[in-house]
Amino acid sequence: MAKIGLFYGSSTGNTETAAFQLKEKMEAMDGIDTVDVHNIGASDEAKILSYEYLIFGIPTWNTGELQDDWAIFFPKLGSMDFSGKKVALFGLGDQNGYGFNFLDAMGVLGDEVLIQGGDLIGYWSKRTYDFAESLAIDNDFFMGLGLDNDGQAEMTDARIVKWAEWIKQDFGI
């Protein structure tokens, strides 16, 4: 089993694609199989907590809602202890169409991870985005990597590469 468990929810395939891009970029850095990718809809608490390091990928739906698989899994987070776990988040959203709740689902998930004792890593600058409001903002940064495949698709690959380097370093591997 790899040291990093990456758990994502995806209805359109965009978050799944980003999850596998992230795995590819992280493993290309040293040629070692370090990331196991799992759909949150087919996962359980024990599987998640078996990993030393975690990455959660979540898109924001409609007006700030959790993606369906994450919405179903979300109540289970309340009984999970993330103490001692480093957790990185990435979220997908549409800053042009939904600028008043851009990446809100990542913020909701990030808040719950913090409540359950997790150590969030991989904060990302909001500087190159144009949106009105977001629940994913903490101390003027996103709680994780923000991706917008609707309005800034051309920036996705470079963002994933840079963020992969940061979180791998933060994980200490």
C-alpha positions in Angstrom: 0.0 0.0 0.0 1.2 3.5 -0.9 1.8 6.1 1.9 -0.7 8.6 0.4 -4.4 7.8 0.0 -6.2 10.1 -2.5 -10.0 10.0 -2.2 -12.2 11.9 -4.6 -15.8 12.3 -5.6 -16.7 13.0 -9.2 -19.9 13.2 -11.2 -18.7 14.6 -14.5 -15.2 13.1 -14.4 -13.3 16.3 -13.9 -12.3 15.6 -10.3 -11.4 12.0 -11.2 -9.2 13.3 -14.0 -7.5 15.8 -11.7 -6.9 13.0 -9.1 -5.1 10.8 -11.6 -3.1 13.8 -12.9 -2.0 14.6 -9.4 -1.0 10.9 -8.8 1.0 10.9 -12.1 2.8 14.2 -11.3 3.7 13.1 -7.7 5.0 9.7 -8.8 7.0 11.2 -11.7 9.0 13.2 -9.2 10.9 10.2 -7.9 9.5 7.2 -9.9 8.0 5.6 -6.8 4.4 4.4 -6.5 3.3 6.7 -3.6 -0.4 7.4 -4.2 -3.4 5.1 -4.1 -6.5 6.6 -5.7 -9.9 5.8 -4.5 -13.5 7.0 -5.3 -15.0 8.2 -2.0 -18.3 6.5 -3.0 -16.6 3.1 -2.7 -14.6 3.8 0.4 -15.1 3.5 4.2 -13.6 5.1 7.3 -11.1 2.3 7.9 -9.7 2.5 4.4 -9.2 6.3 4.8 -7.6 6.1 8.2 -5.2 3.4 7.2 -3.1 6.0 5.3 -0.4 8.1 6.8 -1.1 11.0 4.5 -4.4 11.9 2.8 -5.6 13.9 -0.2 -9.2 14.7 -0.6 -10.6 15.9 -4.0 -14.1 17.5 -4.1 -16.0 19.5 -6.6 -18.5 22.2 -5.7 -22.0 21.6 -7.1 -24.7 24.1 -7.9 -24.8 26.9 -5.3 -22.1 25.6 -2.9 -23.2 22.0 -2.5 -21.2 18.8 -1.9 -20.9 16.4 -4.8 -23.2 13.4 -4.3 -20.7 10.8 -3.2 -19.2 13.3 -0.7 -22.6 14.3 0.5 -23.4 10.6 1.3 -20.0 10.1 3.0 -19.8 13.4 4.8 -21.8 12.3 8.0 -19.2 9.6 8.6 -16.4 12.2 8.9 -17.9 13.3 12.3 -16.8 10.0 13.9 -13.3 9.9 12.3 -10.2 11.0 14.2 -7.7 12.7 11.9 -5.3 13.6 14.8 -1.8 13.2 13.6 -2.9 13.0 9.9 -1.7 15.5 7.3 -4.5 16.2 4.9 -4.3 18.1 1.6 -7.4 19.2 -0.3 -8.1 20.1 -3.9 -11.4 21.4 -5.2 -13.0 22.1 -8.5 -15.4 24.9 -9.1 -16.6 27.6 -11.6 -15.6 31.1 -10.5 -17.4 32.7 -13.4 -20.7 30.9 -13.2 -20.7 30.4 -9.4 -18.5 33.3 -8.1 -20.6 33.6 -4.9 -19.8 30.1 -3.7 -16.6 29.2 -5.6 -15.0 26.1 -4.0 -17.4 26.1 -1.1 -17.5 22.3 -0.9 -13.7 22.3 -0.3 -14.2 24.8 2.6 -17.0 22.6 4.1 -14.8 19.5 3.9 -11.7 21.4 5.2 -13.6 22.7 8.2 -14.7 19.2 9.1 -11.2 17.8 8.8 -9.9 20.5 11.1 -12.8 19.8 13.6 -11.7 16.1 13.6 -8.1 17.0 14.4 -6.5 16.9 11.0 -3.5 19.0 10.0 -4.4 20.8 6.7 -1.5 21.3 4.4 -1.2 22.6 0.8 -2.9 26.0 1.2 -3.1 27.8 -2.2 -3.1 31.5 -3.1 -6.3 33.0 -4.3 -4.4 35.7 -6.2 -5.0 34.4 -9.8 -8.7 33.9 -9.4 -11.7 36.2 -9.8 -14.7 35.4 -7.6 -16.9 37.1 -5.0 -17.1 34.7 -2.1 -15.8 31.3 -1.0 -16.1 29.1 2.2 -12.7 27.7 1.2 -10.8 30.8 2.3 -8.7 30.6 5.5 -6.4 33.4 6.3 -6.6 34.8 2.8 -5.7 31.5 1.2 -7.7 28.6 -0.2 -7.6 25.6 2.1 -6.2 23.6 -0.8 -5.6 23.7 -4.5 -8.4 25.4 -6.5 -9.1 24.3 -10.0 -11.5 25.9 -12.5 -11.7 23.7 -15.6 -14.5 25.9 -16.9 -12.8 29.3 -16.7 -9.1 28.6 -16.4 -8.6 25.1 -17.9 -5.3 26.2 -19.4 -3.9 26.7 -15.9 -4.9 23.3 -14.4 -1.8 21.3 -15.4 0.7 23.9 -14.1 -1.3 24.3 -10.9 -1.3 20.6 -10.3 2.5 20.3 -10.9 3.3 23.1 -8.5 0.9 21.9 -5.8 2.1 18.3 -6.1 5.7 19.5 -5.4 4.5 21.5 -2.3 2.4 18.8 -0.7 4.9 16.1 -1.3 7.4 18.2 0.5 4.9 19.0 3.3 4.2 15.3 3.6 8.0 14.8 4.0 8.3 12.2 1.3 
